[in-house]
Amino acid sequence: MDGLAHIFLHVGLCTAMANASPDTTLAIHVQMAYHAGGAPVDQTFHVPRGDGDEVVLEFDAPRGPYRVSIDAPKYGCASSGFASVIGDQNRKIVATLTPGTPPAVIPELMLQGLAPTSFLYVKPTYVMFDAGAACNQPVPAPLPEHVDFDYDQGAYYLTLYADPAVWARSPVFAMRLRTTTGLFHYVRVRLQLPPVAVAWPADVRFDVSEDMVDALATEKTDVLLCPKLWATSAG
């Protein structure tokens, strides 16, 4: 079973907090909660304001997908979002506090896994194609989406946002990797996902090894590759 992840939570200060004197102690409440109930992290941190535009909070959390809620009641500022955590890894999470209680933007998918540092060199991202995209055939134009990518000491975290109408088209998902010549490999990633957006993002674990990336070197570019080795599991 995975051990705990060590979290470095970078909290951007709202204007009211940033205007406080450097020797002020800020009270910041952090909750990381599961979808089905339970909050392994539910703690108020008391930290000096300092002279920067953010503070860093450190704590441990078990593996899993989370809704991350942060608030500073004295200053009327809060933040809400989603993040996935892999056990036995360091994890940097960035959030910015804003006045009021902003609603969380719900991603359609959180994909994470272990990966070597060299994974960064192929500039990985995630794309979606219409359901008709076929293995070993040229890839069609990708569907509109927004993808956030983070790599943190041996693990990567991809968060995908897309319009619900796109999600409802049962798209084909692929990881896009850049070659040394500037072309792209597209590797299908099989996912068992709901056909429409829901109130909680799908969460998928997908480890990538050095051998998996190396094996693509002789494969065709700009076609949808479907190697059996690239398999996902529940996050």
Contacts in CASP RR format, 6 or more apart in sequence:
PFRMAT RR
TARGET T0000
AUTHOR 0000-0000-0000
METHOD contacts of the structure
MODEL  1
MDGLAHIFLHVGLCTAMANASPDTTLAIHVQMAYHAGGAPVDQTFHVPRG
DGDEVVLEFDAPRGPYRVSIDAPKYGCASSGFASVIGDQNRKIVATLTPG
TPPAVIPELMLQGLAPTSFLYVKPTYVMFDAGAACNQPVPAPLPEHVDFD
YDQGAYYLTLYADPAVWARSPVFAMRLRTTTGLFHYVRVRLQLPPVAVAW
PADVRFDVSEDMVDALATEKTDVLLCPKLWATSAG
2 62 0 8 1.000
2 63 0 8 1.000
2 86 0 8 1.000
2 87 0 8 1.000
2 88 0 8 1.000
3 62 0 8 1.000
3 63 0 8 1.000
3 87 0 8 1.000
3 88 0 8 1.000
4 60 0 8 1.000
4 61 0 8 1.000
4 62 0 8 1.000
4 87 0 8 1.000
4 88 0 8 1.000
5 60 0 8 1.000
5 61 0 8 1.000
5 62 0 8 1.000
5 63 0 8 1.000
5 85 0 8 1.000
5 86 0 8 1.000
5 87 0 8 1.000
5 88 0 8 1.000
5 89 0 8 1.000
5 90 0 8 1.000
5 91 0 8 1.000
6 58 0 8 1.000
6 59 0 8 1.000
6 60 0 8 1.000
6 89 0 8 1.000
6 90 0 8 1.000
6 91 0 8 1.000
7 41 0 8 1.000
7 57 0 8 1.000
7 58 0 8 1.000
7 59 0 8 1.000
7 60 0 8 1.000
7 61 0 8 1.000
7 85 0 8 1.000
7 91 0 8 1.000
7 93 0 8 1.000
8 56 0 8 1.000
8 57 0 8 1.000
8 58 0 8 1.000
8 90 0 8 1.000
8 91 0 8 1.000
8 92 0 8 1.000
8 93 0 8 1.000
9 30 0 8 1.000
9 56 0 8 1.000
9 57 0 8 1.000
9 58 0 8 1.000
9 59 0 8 1.000
9 68 0 8 1.000
9 70 0 8 1.000
9 93 0 8 1.000
9 95 0 8 1.000
10 54 0 8 1.000
10 55 0 8 1.000
10 56 0 8 1.000
10 92 0 8 1.000
10 93 0 8 1.000
10 94 0 8 1.000
10 95 0 8 1.000
11 28 0 8 1.000
11 54 0 8 1.000
11 55 0 8 1.000
11 56 0 8 1.000
11 57 0 8 1.000
11 70 0 8 1.000
11 79 0 8 1.000
11 95 0 8 1.000
11 96 0 8 1.000
11 97 0 8 1.000
12 53 0 8 1.000
12 54 0 8 1.000
12 55 0 8 1.000
12 94 0 8 1.000
12 95 0 8 1.000
12 96 0 8 1.000
12 97 0 8 1.000
13 26 0 8 1.000
13 49 0 8 1.000
13 52 0 8 1.000
13 53 0 8 1.000
13 54 0 8 1.000
13 55 0 8 1.000
13 77 0 8 1.000
13 97 0 8 1.000
14 72 0 8 1.000
14 75 0 8 1.000
14 76 0 8 1.000
14 77 0 8 1.000
14 96 0 8 1.000
14 97 0 8 1.000
14 98 0 8 1.000
14 99 0 8 1.000
15 99 0 8 1.000
16 75 0 8 1.000
16 76 0 8 1.000
16 77 0 8 1.000
16 99 0 8 1.000
17 26 0 8 1.000
17 49 0 8 1.000
17 72 0 8 1.000
17 75 0 8 1.000
17 77 0 8 1.000
17 97 0 8 1.000
18 53 0 8 1.000
20 26 0 8 1.000
20 49 0 8 1.000
20 75 0 8 1.000
21 49 0 8 1.000
22 48 0 8 1.000
22 49 0 8 1.000
22 50 0 8 1.000
22 51 0 8 1.000
23 48 0 8 1.000
23 49 0 8 1.000
23 50 0 8 1.000
24 48 0 8 1.000
24 49 0 8 1.000
25 46 0 8 1.000
25 47 0 8 1.000
25 48 0 8 1.000
25 49 0 8 1.000
26 46 0 8 1.000
26 47 0 8 1.000
26 48 0 8 1.000
26 49 0 8 1.000
26 55 0 8 1.000
26 72 0 8 1.000
26 75 0 8 1.000
27 44 0 8 1.000
27 45 0 8 1.000
27 46 0 8 1.000
27 72 0 8 1.000
27 73 0 8 1.000
27 74 0 8 1.000
28 44 0 8 1.000
28 45 0 8 1.000
28 46 0 8 1.000
28 47 0 8 1.000
28 55 0 8 1.000
28 57 0 8 1.000
28 70 0 8 1.000
28 71 0 8 1.000
28 72 0 8 1.000
29 43 0 8 1.000
29 44 0 8 1.000
29 45 0 8 1.000
29 70 0 8 1.000
29 71 0 8 1.000
29 72 0 8 1.000
29 73 0 8 1.000
30 41 0 8 1.000
30 42 0 8 1.000
30 43 0 8 1.000
30 44 0 8 1.000
30 45 0 8 1.000
30 57 0 8 1.000
30 59 0 8 1.000
30 68 0 8 1.000
30 69 0 8 1.000
30 70 0 8 1.000
31 39 0 8 1.000
31 41 0 8 1.000
31 42 0 8 1.000
31 43 0 8 1.000
31 68 0 8 1.000
31 69 0 8 1.000
31 70 0 8 1.000
32 39 0 8 1.000
32 40 0 8 1.000
32 41 0 8 1.000
32 42 0 8 1.000
32 61 0 8 1.000
32 66 0 8 1.000
32 67 0 8 1.000
32 68 0 8 1.000
32 69 0 8 1.000
32 83 0 8 1.000
33 39 0 8 1.000
33 42 0 8 1.000
33 66 0 8 1.000
33 67 0 8 1.000
33 69 0 8 1.000
34 40 0 8 1.000
34 64 0 8 1.000
34 65 0 8 1.000
34 66 0 8 1.000
35 65 0 8 1.000
35 67 0 8 1.000
35 200 0 8 1.000
40 61 0 8 1.000
40 62 0 8 1.000
41 59 0 8 1.000
41 61 0 8 1.000
41 66 0 8 1.000
43 59 0 8 1.000
45 57 0 8 1.000
47 55 0 8 1.000
47 57 0 8 1.000
48 55 0 8 1.000
49 55 0 8 1.000
61 85 0 8 1.000
61 91 0 8 1.000
62 85 0 8 1.000
62 87 0 8 1.000
63 85 0 8 1.000
63 86 0 8 1.000
63 87 0 8 1.000
64 84 0 8 1.000
64 85 0 8 1.000
64 86 0 8 1.000
64 203 0 8 1.000
64 235 0 8 1.000
65 82 0 8 1.000
65 83 0 8 1.000
65 84 0 8 1.000
65 85 0 8 1.000
65 110 0 8 1.000
65 200 0 8 1.000
65 201 0 8 1.000
65 203 0 8 1.000
65 235 0 8 1.000
66 82 0 8 1.000
66 83 0 8 1.000
66 84 0 8 1.000
66 85 0 8 1.000
67 80 0 8 1.000
67 81 0 8 1.000
67 82 0 8 1.000
67 104 0 8 1.000
67 200 0 8 1.000
68 79 0 8 1.000
68 80 0 8 1.000
68 81 0 8 1.000
68 82 0 8 1.000
68 83 0 8 1.000
68 93 0 8 1.000
68 95 0 8 1.000
69 78 0 8 1.000
69 79 0 8 1.000
69 80 0 8 1.000
69 81 0 8 1.000
70 78 0 8 1.000
70 79 0 8 1.000
70 80 0 8 1.000
70 95 0 8 1.000
70 97 0 8 1.000
71 77 0 8 1.000
71 78 0 8 1.000
71 79 0 8 1.000
71 97 0 8 1.000
71 101 0 8 1.000
72 78 0 8 1.000
72 97 0 8 1.000
75 97 0 8 1.000
76 99 0 8 1.000
76 100 0 8 1.000
77 97 0 8 1.000
77 98 0 8 1.000
77 99 0 8 1.000
77 100 0 8 1.000
78 97 0 8 1.000
78 98 0 8 1.000
78 100 0 8 1.000
78 101 0 8 1.000
78 102 0 8 1.000
79 95 0 8 1.000
79 96 0 8 1.000
79 97 0 8 1.000
79 98 0 8 1.000
79 102 0 8 1.000
80 101 0 8 1.000
80 102 0 8 1.000
80 103 0 8 1.000
80 104 0 8 1.000
81 95 0 8 1.000
81 104 0 8 1.000
81 105 0 8 1.000
82 104 0 8 1.000
82 106 0 8 1.000
82 107 0 8 1.000
82 110 0 8 1.000
82 159 0 8 1.000
82 201 0 8 1.000
83 91 0 8 1.000
83 93 0 8 1.000
83 110 0 8 1.000
83 157 0 8 1.000
84 110 0 8 1.000
84 112 0 8 1.000
84 157 0 8 1.000
84 203 0 8 1.000
84 235 0 8 1.000
85 91 0 8 1.000
86 112 0 8 1.000
86 113 0 8 1.000
86 114 0 8 1.000
86 155 0 8 1.000
86 205 0 8 1.000
89 114 0 8 1.000
89 152 0 8 1.000
89 153 0 8 1.000
89 154 0 8 1.000
89 155 0 8 1.000
90 152 0 8 1.000
90 153 0 8 1.000
91 152 0 8 1.000
91 155 0 8 1.000
91 157 0 8 1.000
92 150 0 8 1.000
92 152 0 8 1.000
105 161 0 8 1.000
106 197 0 8 1.000
106 199 0 8 1.000
106 200 0 8 1.000
106 201 0 8 1.000
107 159 0 8 1.000
107 160 0 8 1.000
107 161 0 8 1.000
107 201 0 8 1.000
108 160 0 8 1.000
108 161 0 8 1.000
108 162 0 8 1.000
108 167 0 8 1.000
108 197 0 8 1.000
108 201 0 8 1.000
108 202 0 8 1.000
109 126 0 8 1.000
109 158 0 8 1.000
109 159 0 8 1.000
109 160 0 8 1.000
109 173 0 8 1.000
109 191 0 8 1.000
109 193 0 8 1.000
109 201 0 8 1.000
109 202 0 8 1.000
109 203 0 8 1.000
109 204 0 8 1.000
110 157 0 8 1.000
110 158 0 8 1.000
110 159 0 8 1.000
110 160 0 8 1.000
110 201 0 8 1.000
110 202 0 8 1.000
110 203 0 8 1.000
110 204 0 8 1.000
111 126 0 8 1.000
111 157 0 8 1.000
111 158 0 8 1.000
111 159 0 8 1.000
111 160 0 8 1.000
111 189 0 8 1.000
111 204 0 8 1.000
111 205 0 8 1.000
111 206 0 8 1.000
111 232 0 8 1.000
112 155 0 8 1.000
112 156 0 8 1.000
112 157 0 8 1.000
112 158 0 8 1.000
112 204 0 8 1.000
112 205 0 8 1.000
112 206 0 8 1.000
112 235 0 8 1.000
113 155 0 8 1.000
113 156 0 8 1.000
113 157 0 8 1.000
113 205 0 8 1.000
113 206 0 8 1.000
113 207 0 8 1.000
113 208 0 8 1.000
114 154 0 8 1.000
114 155 0 8 1.000
114 207 0 8 1.000
114 208 0 8 1.000
115 151 0 8 1.000
115 154 0 8 1.000
115 155 0 8 1.000
115 156 0 8 1.000
115 207 0 8 1.000
115 208 0 8 1.000
115 209 0 8 1.000
116 154 0 8 1.000
116 208 0 8 1.000
116 209 0 8 1.000
116 210 0 8 1.000
116 213 0 8 1.000
117 151 0 8 1.000
117 154 0 8 1.000
118 210 0 8 1.000
118 213 0 8 1.000
119 151 0 8 1.000
119 156 0 8 1.000
119 208 0 8 1.000
119 213 0 8 1.000
120 151 0 8 1.000
122 177 0 8 1.000
122 178 0 8 1.000
122 179 0 8 1.000
122 185 0 8 1.000
122 213 0 8 1.000
123 177 0 8 1.000
123 178 0 8 1.000
124 149 0 8 1.000
124 156 0 8 1.000
124 158 0 8 1.000
124 175 0 8 1.000
124 176 0 8 1.000
124 177 0 8 1.000
124 208 0 8 1.000
125 147 0 8 1.000
125 149 0 8 1.000
125 158 0 8 1.000
125 175 0 8 1.000
125 176 0 8 1.000
126 145 0 8 1.000
126 147 0 8 1.000
126 158 0 8 1.000
126 160 0 8 1.000
126 173 0 8 1.000
126 174 0 8 1.000
126 175 0 8 1.000
126 176 0 8 1.000
127 142 0 8 1.000
127 143 0 8 1.000
127 145 0 8 1.000
127 173 0 8 1.000
127 174 0 8 1.000
127 175 0 8 1.000
127 176 0 8 1.000
127 186 0 8 1.000
128 142 0 8 1.000
128 143 0 8 1.000
128 145 0 8 1.000
128 160 0 8 1.000
128 162 0 8 1.000
128 166 0 8 1.000
128 171 0 8 1.000
128 172 0 8 1.000
128 173 0 8 1.000
128 174 0 8 1.000
129 139 0 8 1.000
129 140 0 8 1.000
129 142 0 8 1.000
129 143 0 8 1.000
129 171 0 8 1.000
129 172 0 8 1.000
129 174 0 8 1.000
129 224 0 8 1.000
130 140 0 8 1.000
130 143 0 8 1.000
130 169 0 8 1.000
130 171 0 8 1.000
130 172 0 8 1.000
131 169 0 8 1.000
131 170 0 8 1.000
131 171 0 8 1.000
131 172 0 8 1.000
132 140 0 8 1.000
132 172 0 8 1.000
133 139 0 8 1.000
133 140 0 8 1.000
133 172 0 8 1.000
133 174 0 8 1.000
133 224 0 8 1.000
134 224 0 8 1.000
135 188 0 8 1.000
135 224 0 8 1.000
135 225 0 8 1.000
135 226 0 8 1.000
136 220 0 8 1.000
136 223 0 8 1.000
136 224 0 8 1.000
136 225 0 8 1.000
136 226 0 8 1.000
137 223 0 8 1.000
137 224 0 8 1.000
138 222 0 8 1.000
138 223 0 8 1.000
138 224 0 8 1.000
139 174 0 8 1.000
139 186 0 8 1.000
139 222 0 8 1.000
139 223 0 8 1.000
139 224 0 8 1.000
143 162 0 8 1.000
143 166 0 8 1.000
143 169 0 8 1.000
143 171 0 8 1.000
144 162 0 8 1.000
144 163 0 8 1.000
144 166 0 8 1.000
145 160 0 8 1.000
145 161 0 8 1.000
145 162 0 8 1.000
145 166 0 8 1.000
146 160 0 8 1.000
146 161 0 8 1.000
146 162 0 8 1.000
147 158 0 8 1.000
147 159 0 8 1.000
147 160 0 8 1.000
147 161 0 8 1.000
148 158 0 8 1.000
148 159 0 8 1.000
148 161 0 8 1.000
149 156 0 8 1.000
149 157 0 8 1.000
149 158 0 8 1.000
149 159 0 8 1.000
150 156 0 8 1.000
150 157 0 8 1.000
151 157 0 8 1.000
156 208 0 8 1.000
159 201 0 8 1.000
164 196 0 8 1.000
164 197 0 8 1.000
167 195 0 8 1.000
167 196 0 8 1.000
167 197 0 8 1.000
168 195 0 8 1.000
168 196 0 8 1.000
168 197 0 8 1.000
170 195 0 8 1.000
172 188 0 8 1.000
172 224 0 8 1.000
173 188 0 8 1.000
173 189 0 8 1.000
173 190 0 8 1.000
173 191 0 8 1.000
174 186 0 8 1.000
174 187 0 8 1.000
174 188 0 8 1.000
174 189 0 8 1.000
174 224 0 8 1.000
175 186 0 8 1.000
175 187 0 8 1.000
175 189 0 8 1.000
175 230 0 8 1.000
176 184 0 8 1.000
176 185 0 8 1.000
176 186 0 8 1.000
177 184 0 8 1.000
177 185 0 8 1.000
177 187 0 8 1.000
177 213 0 8 1.000
177 216 0 8 1.000
178 184 0 8 1.000
179 185 0 8 1.000
179 217 0 8 1.000
179 221 0 8 1.000
183 221 0 8 1.000
183 222 0 8 1.000
184 221 0 8 1.000
184 222 0 8 1.000
185 216 0 8 1.000
185 219 0 8 1.000
185 221 0 8 1.000
185 225 0 8 1.000
186 222 0 8 1.000
186 223 0 8 1.000
186 224 0 8 1.000
186 225 0 8 1.000
187 216 0 8 1.000
187 225 0 8 1.000
187 226 0 8 1.000
187 227 0 8 1.000
187 230 0 8 1.000
188 224 0 8 1.000
188 225 0 8 1.000
188 226 0 8 1.000
188 230 0 8 1.000
189 204 0 8 1.000
189 206 0 8 1.000
189 230 0 8 1.000
189 232 0 8 1.000
190 231 0 8 1.000
190 232 0 8 1.000
191 202 0 8 1.000
191 204 0 8 1.000
191 232 0 8 1.000
193 202 0 8 1.000
194 202 0 8 1.000
203 234 0 8 1.000
203 235 0 8 1.000
204 232 0 8 1.000
204 233 0 8 1.000
204 234 0 8 1.000
204 235 0 8 1.000
205 232 0 8 1.000
205 233 0 8 1.000
205 234 0 8 1.000
205 235 0 8 1.000
206 230 0 8 1.000
206 231 0 8 1.000
206 232 0 8 1.000
206 233 0 8 1.000
212 227 0 8 1.000
212 229 0 8 1.000
212 230 0 8 1.000
215 227 0 8 1.000
215 229 0 8 1.000
216 225 0 8 1.000
219 225 0 8 1.000
END
